[in-house]
Amino acid sequence: MFRHVLLTTAAFTVAGAVAPQGAWAQTAPKLSVTIYNNDLALVQDVREMTLAAGRQKLEFKDVSAAIRPETVSLSAAGLSVVEQNFDYDLLTPDKLMEKAVGQQVKIVRTNPGDGKETTETATVLAANEGVVLKIGDRIEVLRDDGVPTRVIFDKVPETLRARPTLSVTVEADKAGPRPATLSYLTTGLSWKADYVAMFDEAKGALDLQGWITLGNQSGTAFVDAETQLVAGSVNTLASGGGGYRPARPAVQSAGTESGTGERVADYYLYPLPHRTTIAANQNKQVGFLSAQGVAAKKVYEIRQDWFSSQAQPESATVAIQFSNARLAGLGNQLPAGVMRVYVRDKAGDPKFIGENAIDHTPAGSELSIKTGDAFDVTSQGTLVGDEKVSKTRSRYTMKYLIRNARPEPVTVELRQGGLWRDGEVKAESLKSRRIDARTVGWSVPTPANGETTLTFTVETGW
């Protein structure tokens, strides 16, 4: 097939020079990249340009291949933009041959036996899933037959570029050097946060490290760039402003503390401490958070969304709870990402015990990171009573049997949802606390190798 030939036996040579650079020069770029969560980045490139007076065409060959051309802005003193184009028809063997249809090329074949070359002039008739040539009076298909073959072209078509190129036609009021700023939005650049939490149950604390992973699929390297990361879901027509949402919300209650990070509008900025190079098709990790001794505890959780009986016992969820408040030892907002939890075994080696996603979390929040399910701590609910109190109110009586097969006592945090307007607890065997408008919670102490029964009655309306 045509593509196979191009990549194996056929070599391609272009006679003549590549398209001219234009009557201007540029030096000393100052590059900054601001990367958002939703596959979007703002690139700002400040260059010192030496321009001729009058109308001229400027070419920028190192812009992102995933640029959004409609967002391009070029500004400089005494400079007005007349027209701009983004040429992304890239120079490849396939494209060269396609552009040569109807034109003449030279076919050079090397005899494998004696190394002698023969050159023929051919007209390219077609380049659709294979190359069809007219050489003299014969029609030939360029194929992979083991004979070393080169195809020589006279020049590179003006519409083909070695790499994506932004060309801007400008009008300069006078000749001479001046700083110019090129800015644009691009897709293909992204970042995410990853957290490593080392939990010490005996001390009731965890050590937390945060890592930023930068990804570059834009097709272009950004060399020695001043890089900033923006935490938050920026609304765009393409994304609808949708941010990352974990399947199980990790935030138990949102915080009210002001974070220590830099802000712009309603977003947090995370500037990297040093300029960095983000190579094309590269993932790069940079540390951004380190905290030791953050107050934390392990809990067993049971969550029920409604008042009903369960046919089978349900395993309790194991979670690590902590706060990112200042008093807890952290005091920082946390960008969305995945938190992985480790503990040390008897030999002191870290062991992975689970992970959970978190959303963008303000400082002072309470977080619960699910690490797994405890098959030896279970709960089974029974709907004891269900009666109408009035047209708009109902009374439910529930009984929960909490069992603990572990050799030490545990406390199970049971959360009962389903409360509506004016919902209230009428009777209970243990003291409850209101979690939110729809949820009531109980801390249920359960002895080692034993069980505890929790009963309560609630009324709720709609």
Secondary structure, DSSP 8 states (H G I E B T S, - for coil): -HHHHHHTTEEEEE-S------S-EEEEEEEEEEEETTTEEEEEEEEEEEE-SEEEEEEETTS-TTB-GGG-EEEETTEEEEEEEEE--B--HHHHHHHTTTSEEEEEEE-TTT--EEEEEEEEEEESSSEEEEETTEEEEE--SS--EEEEESS--TT-BSS-EEEEEEEESS-EEEEEEEEEEESSEEEEEEEEEEEETTTTEEEEEEEEEEEE-SSS-EEEEEEEEEES----TTTTT-----SS--EEE------SSEEETTEEEEE-SS-EEE-TTEEEEEEEEEEEEEEEEEEEEEEESSS---SS-EEEEEEEEEE-STTTT----B-SEEEEEEEE-TTS-EEEEEEEEE--B-TT-EEEEEEEEEEEEEEEEEEEEEEESSSSEEEEEEEEEEEE-SSS-EEEEEEE----EEEEEEEESS-EEEEETTEEEEEEEE-TTEEEEEEEEEEEE-
